[in-house]
């Protein structure tokens, strides 16, 4: 589930209102969210202008996501019927509604954004006091109604304080939350129940967490995508090669020529690179050469020719059963020049040629290397393996007749549902040029969409697909032929 997370932690309020652990709490949450593959909008010691910028980005980006999380650690309180989350500009010791309206986020604003995105799964987590200055103001929060599809979680119940100190440099609440949030397949309701029990026990009943929910579907923070610590056996300069520099040697100059994206410079550089004896190159040089050969593949003729003859080219790059050049090629498919997972923008040049190697035992170490790196994303994409799992795609269509330009009858198979697992991807697939095409073309498009070899995609359709059309998109009243 594609998730957008806002994480804010504020320590440095005025005078006696300073906190010790809110920033640690926010960083801890941001770290686990990053490991879970979420997109993060982060702020620490935020002034009100920082908060408004984050909220603007949150509102703008949320429609592109399936779920959202809003996390705040800092001071919070109620005044005249409004719930405030204080920026560090706020004079927490003597708040009034005019001052707060200019120096705080209102919970109404956050919930308003979520109300306009009620088709999403939305989680709000507030680690702020609801009574005292330990983490808040003098009054409890105003009663709240969660918009449809939203769960609101507070670190404490109405009229209770929340402890800033607690577990391993975190508050009692966030420290407890961090103990559970990475566990696989715990529903959000069960997770907060476990947190409530831990907080209650550790505070000897002085602090009881509180939630209000209108969630309809199920939400799990971790469905198995948590990133584990994997050590990549290459230098940072080639793993994050965005700033790869000329080292004064011929090889680095060749790499920079290939990186130029200029065909006239790339082709001779590639021709020279592949004539260098593999024994003269170390593993980092082989790795970055593999990356840049793929980067040029599909554009520069010399790179395209290399991949068309890949099974003959690769064997000479073995070193003690390791093929560092292939490791670089595979890494480039899935990770960008900052070493970040490409998500929906994998590099697919020569994809089929590369994937045909996955069942060749001599390349098992290279495919084991990329499988390890992709383990956190196994619920998001196909991971190449010598033992493939078939990706079943269920297609629901009806047979309909219409008249063509010459007033003759034509029969179309009108597709209304394309399901991969439990997800209907028809809106994504209809963007491809598939009208009047057949089963094989749809299979090819799905393989491209799913970043998988053609042979592992199996279409299960209720009727034979020979002349495809689509039911109208929501904003289009006409059948798409």
N, C-alpha and C positions, 0 to 999 in steps of 0.2 A: 504494500500500500504506500503510495507516494505521499510523504508527509512533510509539511512545513512547520518548523518550530520557532517561536519567538522566545528568547531567553534573556531576562533582564535581572541583574543583581546590583543593588545599591548599598554601599557601606558608608560613604563619607558625607553624611548629613551634618548639619551644624551642631557644634558644641556637644552637649550630653546625649544627643540623639544618634551619635555614630554607632555603627554596628561592626561586629568583628567578622562574621562568617557569611554574609549574604553573597558577596562576590565569589567566595569559595563554593557556595551552594550552586550559583549560576554556572560556574565553570564546570563543576561536577556534572550537572545536568546536560550542559552543552557537549561535554566529552562523550557521555553515553549516547546522546542523540546522534552525534557524528558517527559513532561506531555502529549505530543502528541504520545508518544510511540516510538520515533525515537531512533536509536542507535547513540551515540555521540562520536566523537573524539575531545577532547577539549584541547586547549592550551592558556595560558595567559603569557604575557611577554616572548614570545618565542624567543630564539636564533635560529640561522639558522639551527643548528643541530636538534633542536626540530621540526622545520618546515619540514625538510626533512623526519624525522621519521613519522610525521603525514601524509605527502603526500604519503609515502610508504605504510602505513596502509590503507589509502584511496584507493589507486590503487589496493591493494591486496584484500580488502574486497568488493569493489563496485560490482563486478560481481554477488555476492550473493543477491543483493538488487534490488528493482524495481525502486527506485528513489534516488537521492542524492541532498544534499544542501551543498554548500560551502559558509561560512560566514566569512568575515574578517572585523575587526575594527582596525584602526591604520593609519599609514602613507602610502601613495601610490603616485607614480609619474611615469613619462615617461622619458626615456633617450635613445637616438639613436634608436628609433623605437621599444623599448621594454617597457612593462608595468610592474612595480615592486611593490610588496607589502612588506613593510619593516619589517624585524625582528628587535629586539631591538639592535642587534649588529651594525646596519647601522648608519653611520654618516650622518644623514638626512640633516644637514645644508650644507654639501659640497659633495654631491654624485658624483661619476663617475662610468662609466659602469663596470670597473674592480672591484671596491669595491662592487657595487651593485650585481654583478653576484655571489659574495661570501656571501652576507649578506641579500639577499632578495629572496622571492618566485617570480617567474615570472608568470604572468597570462597565458602566453603561456604553461607553464608546467601544470597548472590546467586544461586549456581547452583541452590540449592533452590527459589527462586522460579521460575527458568526451567524447572526439571524439572517443576514443576506446570503449566507452560504450554508443553509440548513440541510442541503443534500450531502454535506460532508460529515465525517466524524470529527467532532471538535472537543478538545480537552483543555480546560483552564485549571491551572494549579497555582494557588496563591499561598506562599509561605510568608505570611505577615500576621502580626498580632491582631486580635479582634477585641482587645480590651486595654492593655497597658502599653507603656513606652518600650517594653522589651523588644517588640517589633511592631509598633503601631501607635495609634493615638489613644485618646481617652474614652472613645466610644466604640461600641461594636459595629460591625458592618450592618447595613440595612438589609432586610430580607430580600432574597434574590430568586428569580425564576429563570431556570436555564432554558435558552431557546431550544427548539427542536433539534435533535441530533447532537446535543452538547452535554458534557459532564463537567461540573465545577467542583473542584476539590480545594478545601481550605486546610491549613495546617492545624487549625484549632476550631472548636465549636464557638458559637456566639457567646460573647461576654467572658471569653477565656484568653489568657496570654499565651504567647508562643515563645519557646526558648531559643535564643540566638546560638547558644553553645550546645554541644551535644555529642556527636559521633564523628571522630576522626576529622576534626576541622570543619564539620558541617553542623547545621542545626539538627535538633532531634528529628524533625520531620523529614527534611531533605536527606539526611544521613540514612534514615530508615528507608525512604523511597529508593535510594541508590542501591540498597541491599537487594531489592526485589526486581527492579525495573528491567534488568538484563536477562531475567530468567525467561526461558522459552515457553510460549503458549499459556501464559497466565492472563486471563481476561482482565480488562481494566477494572471491573468491579471487584474481582477477587484480589487483585493487586492492592487496591486501596483498603480492602478489609484487612489484609496482612499488615499493611503499614499502620492502620489504626490500632491493631493489637499491640504491635511493637512500641509505638509511641506511648500508648496508655501504660504499658508495663514499665518502660524506661523512665517515665515521669511519675510513677506511682499514682497514676490516676489523675494527675494535675492537668494533663493536656489530652484532649480527645479530638481526633481529626473529624472532619465533617465533609460530606459530599451531597450534592444535589444533581440528579441526572434526568435527562430526557432522551438518552441514547436509545435508538431503536435497534441498530445492528450491533455486531460484536466488534470490539477493538482489542488488539493485542499489541503491546509495544514491540515485542520481539517474537517474530514468527520463524526464527532460525537464521536471521540475516546478520546477527551481531558479528562485527569484525574481530577476529582474534589477532593477537600479536604475531605477525609473520615477518621474519627477517629476510629482506630481499638481498641476495648475495652479490650485489653490484653497488658501485659508488653512487652517491647521491647525484653527482654531476651527470650521470647517464640515466638515472631513474627519473630525476626532475631535470630534463635537458633543455628547459626553456631558455636558460642562460648559458648553454654550452659555448665554451670560448676557444679561440685559436690558441693552441699551446706552443705554436711555433714549429710544429712538426708537420710533415706532409699529410699524415692521416687526418688530423683535426681540420686541416684546410679542405680535404675531400668531403668530410662530413658537413662542413658549413656550406660547401657548394651544393650538396644534395639537399640540404635544408632550405636552399634559396627559393624553391618552387619555380625556378626559371629553367625551362626544358633545355635551353641551349647550354646552361651551366651544369644541369643535373646529369644529362646523358654521358658526357665525357668523364665526369667524376665517378659515376657508377661503373662505367667500363673499366676505369683504372682501379677502383676499389675491389672489384671481383677478380682482378688478376693478382692481387696481393696474396701471398701464401698465408693461409690461416695460421701457420705456426709462428708467423711474425707478429701476430695480433694477440693481445691479452684478452681476457674474458670481457672486460668493460668495453673495449674497442669492438669486439664482435657483437656485443649486446646492442650498442648504439648504431652499429652498421645495420643490423637486422631491423631496428626500429625505423631507420631512415629509408631503407629499401622499400618497406611497406608504405611509408609516408609518400614515396614517389610512385608507387605502384598504381597503375591505372591512368597515369599521366605521362611520365617519362617513358619513352619506348624501351630503354635499356632495362628499367626496373620491371616493366610489364613482361619483357622477354625472360627475365630471370625467374619470375613466378610461374610462367607457363612451363618452364623446365625445372621446376622446384625440386622434384624428387631426384633429379640428377645433380643438381647444384649443391644441395645441402650436405651430402655425406662427407665432403672434404672439410667441413667445419667442425667435425667431432674432435673433442679433447677429453680423453678419459671418460668416455660414454656420455659426456655433456655436450649439448649443441647450443652454445651461447647465442649464436646468430638466430636460431629458431626461437629461443627464449625471448629475444628482443622483438622478433616479428609478432609473436603471440601477445607480448606485453603491449605493443603498440595498438593492437586491435581494441583493447579494453581500457587502456589508461592513457591520459593525455600528457602533454609536456610538463605539467605540474605534478605528475604522479597521481592524479585524481581519476577515479572511476568515471568513465565517459557516460554512464547511465543510458540515455536514449540516443546517444550519438556515437555509436561504435564505428570504428573504421573498418569498412567492409570490402576494400579493394582486395581482389584475389582471394576472397573468403573461402570459396569452394575448393580452390587449389590447396589452400593451407589445411583445411579441415579433412581432406582425404588422407592426411598423414596420421590422423589420431589413432588409427588401428594398426599402425606399423610399430612393432615392438621396439625398434631401434630409437624411436622418438618418444618413448614412454616417459622418460625423465622430464622432457620439455613440457609435455602435456600434464604431468604431475605438478610441475612448477606453476603453471597457470591455473590449474584446478585449485591449488592451495590459496592463491591470491583471490580467486573468484568465490571461494567458499562463503564469504559473508553475503553474497548476492545470489545464492542458489535458488531462492524463490522468485528472483526477478528475471532470470534469463537462462538460456541453454548453456550448460558448461560442457565443453568438448571432452569426450571420454571414449575409450575403446569399447566400453559397454554402454551403448546408447539406451536412453529411455525414450520411447516414442512420445511425441507431443500430439495428443489428440485434440482435434479442432472439430467441434460440432456445429454444423451448418443447417439452419432451418430455412427452407425455400418453398415457394409455391409456383406452379406452372400457370402462366398467364399468356393469353394471345393478344396481339395488337396488330394494327395495320402499319406497313412500312411506307416509305416515300412513294412507291409505285402502287399503293393501295392493295398490296398483297398481305396475306396473313403471315405473322411470325410468332413463334412460341419462345417465350423467355422464362428462365428460372429466376424468379424474383426473390432475392435473399433478404430476410428480415432479421436474422440472428446469426452471429458468428462468435461462438463461445470457446475461449481457451480456459480450461478449468471452470471457475465460476464467473469469469469476467467476460462480458460481451464487448468485443473489440470492433464491432461493425462500423462505428463512426471513424475509427482510425483507418480501417481497410477501405472504406468507400472513397478515401482521398486518392487511392491509387487508380490508375487508368485500367479498370477491369471490365467495363461495360462491353457486352457482346463477346467476352472471352469465355474460357472453359475451365474445367476442374484443374488442369495442369498449370494454367496461368495463375489461378487462385492459390494453388499450392506453392508456386514460386514466390508470389507476393507475401504469403504468410511466412515462408522461410526467411525472407529478407526482413520482415517485420519482427520476427521472433529471434533473429540473429542465430539461426540454426541451419544446419545442412538440410538440403531439400529432402533427403531420404528419411529423416526422422520426423517429418511433419505428415501426419495422417489426417485426411479430411473424412469425417463421418457425416454424410449428407442424407437427408430423407428422400431426395430425388437426384437423378443424374444431372450434372451441371455441364451443359453444352453451350448455352447462350445466356450469360449472366446479366442480370439487371439488379438494381437495389431499390428497396422501399425508400420513400422520400426521407431525407434528413428532417429534423424537427422544424427547421426554418425554410423548408422547400416543399411546396404542395404537389409538385409534379414527380411522377415516377422517373427514376434515373435509368435510361436505356443507353 
